[in-house]
């Protein structure tokens, strides 16, 4: 596995641990259907929470959440819609970003709740 893939997996593992510590129930990690993927799907306080994880070694050039541009948002929203339909979920949905910054665990974690809203298509 390439170094950047190991870093991404370690960041995602840290994000799952962080969410669990904060009362989230993890439903799926790396859920895939065709070309769609969601990093983490969880529930918390009666909401379905779709979490995009961004891991970076540092923030010298840009913040990790800046990598979630309008194309990525659209992709996540389409994947979440597919997930909701596939599992027949009837809950309010929230889109969060969790960032993990560092070269290895323990990472500096930041949780951005309601990081974005679904665009009108």
VOTORBA-648119 format. One record per residue: residue number from 1; x negated, y, z of N, C-alpha, C in turn. Coordinates in steps of 0.2 Angstrom, whole numbers, plus 5000, padded with zeros to 4 digits. Example, Ala and Ser with C-alpha at 12.3 -4.5 7.8 and 13.67 -1.06 7.14 Angstrom:
# residues 2
   k n.xx n.yy n.zz ca.xx ca.yy ca.zz c.xx c.yy c.zz
   1 4934 4972 5039  4938  4978  5039 4934 4984 5039
   2 4936 4989 5035  4932  4995  5036 4936 5000 5039
***
This chain:
# residues 121
   k n.xx n.yy n.zz ca.xx ca.yy ca.zz c.xx c.yy c.zz
   1 4996 4994 5000  5000  5000  5000 4996 5006 5000
   2 4997 5011 4996  4993  5017  4995 4994 5021 5002
   3 4989 5025 5003  4989  5029  5009 4995 5034 5010
   4 4997 5037 5005  5003  5041  5005 5009 5037 5007
   5 5009 5031 5004  5015  5027  5006 5015 5025 5013
   6 5009 5023 5016  5008  5021  5023 5010 5027 5027
   7 5008 5033 5025  5010  5039  5029 5017 5040 5029
   8 5021 5040 5023  5028  5040  5023 5032 5036 5027
   9 5029 5029 5027  5033  5024  5031 5032 5026 5038
  10 5026 5028 5040  5025  5029  5047 5029 5035 5050
  11 5030 5040 5045  5034  5046  5047 5041 5044 5047
  12 5043 5039 5043  5050  5037  5043 5052 5033 5050
  13 5047 5029 5051  5047  5025  5058 5048 5030 5064
  14 5044 5035 5064  5044  5040  5069 5051 5044 5069
  15 5054 5045 5063  5060  5048  5063 5066 5044 5066
  16 5065 5037 5064  5070  5033  5067 5070 5033 5074
  17 5064 5032 5077  5063  5032  5084 5065 5038 5087
  18 5064 5044 5084  5066  5051  5087 5074 5051 5087
  19 5077 5049 5082  5084  5049  5081 5087 5044 5086
  20 5085 5038 5087  5087  5034  5092 5087 5037 5099
  21 5081 5040 5101  5080  5043  5107 5085 5049 5109
  22 5088 5051 5103  5092  5057  5104 5100 5055 5103
  23 5101 5048 5104  5108  5046  5104 5111 5044 5097
  24 5107 5044 5092  5109  5042  5085 5110 5034 5085
  25 5114 5032 5081  5115  5024  5079 5113 5024 5072
  26 5107 5020 5071  5105  5019  5064 5109 5014 5060
  27 5112 5016 5055  5116  5011  5051 5112 5007 5046
  28 5108 5012 5042  5103  5009  5037 5097 5013 5036
  29 5092 5010 5034  5086  5013  5032 5084 5011 5025
  30 5082 5016 5021  5081  5015  5014 5086 5011 5010
  31 5092 5014 5011  5098  5011  5008 5098 5012 5000
  32 5098 5007 4996  5098  5008  4989 5104 5005 4985
  33 5106 5008 4980  5111  5006  4975 5109 5008 4969
  34 5107 5004 4964  5104  5006  4958 5098 5011 4958
  35 5099 5017 4956  5093  5021  4956 5094 5026 4962
  36 5099 5025 4966  5101  5030  4972 5097 5027 4978
  37 5095 5032 4982  5092  5030  4989 5093 5035 4994
  38 5095 5032 5000  5095  5037  5006 5090 5034 5011
  39 5086 5039 5014  5081  5037  5019 5084 5034 5025
  40 5088 5038 5028  5091  5035  5034 5099 5037 5034
  41 5103 5032 5036  5110  5034  5037 5112 5032 5044
  42 5115 5037 5048  5116  5036  5055 5123 5038 5057
  43 5125 5037 5063  5131  5040  5066 5129 5044 5072
  44 5132 5049 5074  5131  5053  5080 5137 5057 5081
  45 5140 5057 5087  5146  5061  5089 5151 5061 5084
  46 5153 5055 5081  5159  5054  5077 5157 5057 5070
  47 5151 5058 5068  5149  5060  5061 5145 5055 5058
  48 5145 5055 5051  5140  5051  5047 5135 5056 5046
  49 5129 5054 5047  5123  5058  5047 5118 5055 5041
  50 5117 5059 5036  5113  5057  5031 5106 5061 5032
  51 5101 5057 5033  5094  5060  5035 5089 5059 5029
  52 5086 5065 5027  5081  5064  5022 5074 5066 5026
  53 5070 5061 5026  5063  5062  5030 5058 5064 5025
  54 5054 5069 5027  5048  5072  5024 5042 5072 5029
  55 5037 5068 5026  5031  5068  5030 5025 5071 5027
  56 5022 5075 5030  5016  5078  5027 5010 5078 5033
  57 5004 5079 5030  4998  5079  5035 4998 5086 5038
  58 5000 5091 5034  4999  5098  5037 5004 5102 5034
  59 5005 5108 5036  5009  5113  5033 5005 5119 5030
  60 4999 5118 5028  4995  5123  5026 4997 5127 5019
  61 5001 5123 5015  5003  5126  5009 5010 5127 5009
  62 5014 5122 5012  5021  5123  5012 5025 5119 5017
  63 5030 5121 5019  5034  5117  5024 5037 5110 5021
  64 5037 5105 5024  5040  5099  5021 5047 5099 5019
  65 5051 5103 5022  5058  5103  5020 5059 5107 5013
  66 5054 5111 5012  5054  5115  5005 5054 5110 4999
  67 5052 5104 5000  5052  5099  4995 5059 5096 4993
  68 5064 5098 4997  5071  5096  4996 5074 5102 4992
  69 5073 5102 4986  5075  5107  4981 5082 5105 4979
  70 5085 5109 4974  5092  5108  4972 5093 5101 4969
  71 5088 5099 4965  5089  5092  4962 5089 5086 4967
  72 5085 5087 4972  5084  5082  4977 5091 5082 4981
  73 5094 5088 4983  5100  5089  4986 5105 5085 4982
  74 5106 5086 4976  5111  5083  4972 5110 5076 4972
  75 5104 5073 4971  5103  5066  4971 5105 5063 4978
  76 5104 5066 4984  5106  5064  4990 5113 5064 4991
  77 5116 5069 4989  5124  5070  4989 5127 5064 4985
  78 5125 5063 4979  5128  5058  4975 5127 5051 4978
  79 5121 5050 4981  5119  5043  4984 5124 5043 4990
  80 5125 5048 4994  5129  5048  5000 5136 5046 4998
  81 5139 5049 4993  5145  5048  4990 5146 5041 4988
  82 5141 5038 4985  5141  5031  4983 5141 5026 4990
  83 5137 5028 4995  5137  5025  5001 5144 5025 5005
  84 5147 5031 5005  5153  5031  5008 5159 5027 5005
  85 5159 5027 4998  5164  5023  4994 5162 5016 4995
  86 5156 5014 4995  5154  5007  4996 5156 5004 5002
  87 5155 5008 5008  5157  5005  5014 5164 5007 5017
  88 5167 5011 5013  5174  5014  5015 5174 5018 5021
  89 5169 5022 5022  5169  5026  5028 5173 5032 5028
  90 5176 5034 5033  5181  5039  5034 5178 5044 5040
  91 5173 5047 5039  5170  5051  5044 5168 5058 5041
  92 5167 5063 5045  5164  5069  5043 5157 5068 5041
  93 5154 5071 5036  5147  5069  5034 5143 5076 5035
  94 5137 5074 5038  5132  5080  5039 5125 5078 5035
  95 5122 5082 5033  5115  5081  5029 5110 5085 5033
  96 5105 5081 5036  5100  5083  5040 5093 5081 5037
  97 5088 5085 5039  5081  5084  5037 5077 5083 5043
  98 5073 5078 5043  5068  5077  5049 5061 5077 5046
  99 5057 5081 5048  5050  5082  5046 5046 5079 5051
 100 5040 5075 5049  5035  5073  5053 5029 5075 5050
 101 5025 5079 5054  5019  5082  5052 5013 5079 5056
 102 5008 5077 5053  5002  5074  5056 4999 5069 5051
 103 4993 5067 5053  4990  5062  5049 4991 5055 5051
 104 4994 5054 5058  4996  5048  5060 5001 5049 5066
 105 5004 5044 5069  5008  5045  5075 5004 5046 5081
 106 5006 5050 5085  5012  5053  5086 5012 5060 5081
 107 5018 5060 5078  5019  5066  5073 5022 5072 5077
 108 5021 5078 5074  5025  5083  5077 5032 5083 5073
 109 5037 5082 5076  5044  5081  5073 5048 5087 5073
 110 5052 5088 5068  5057  5094  5068 5063 5091 5065
 111 5069 5092 5068  5075  5090  5066 5079 5096 5064
 112 5081 5096 5057  5085  5102  5055 5092 5099 5053
 113 5097 5100 5058  5103  5098  5057 5107 5103 5052
 114 5112 5100 5048  5115  5103  5043 5110 5107 5039
 115 5105 5104 5037  5100  5107  5033 5102 5109 5026
 116 5107 5106 5023  5111  5108  5017 5118 5106 5017
 117 5121 5109 5012  5128  5107  5011 5129 5104 5004
 118 5134 5100 5003  5135  5097  4996 5136 5103 4991
 119 5133 5103 4986  5135  5109  4981 5141 5107 4977
 120 5145 5112 4975  5151  5111  4971 5149 5109 4964
 121 5151 5103 4962  5149  5101  4955 5154 5103 4950
***
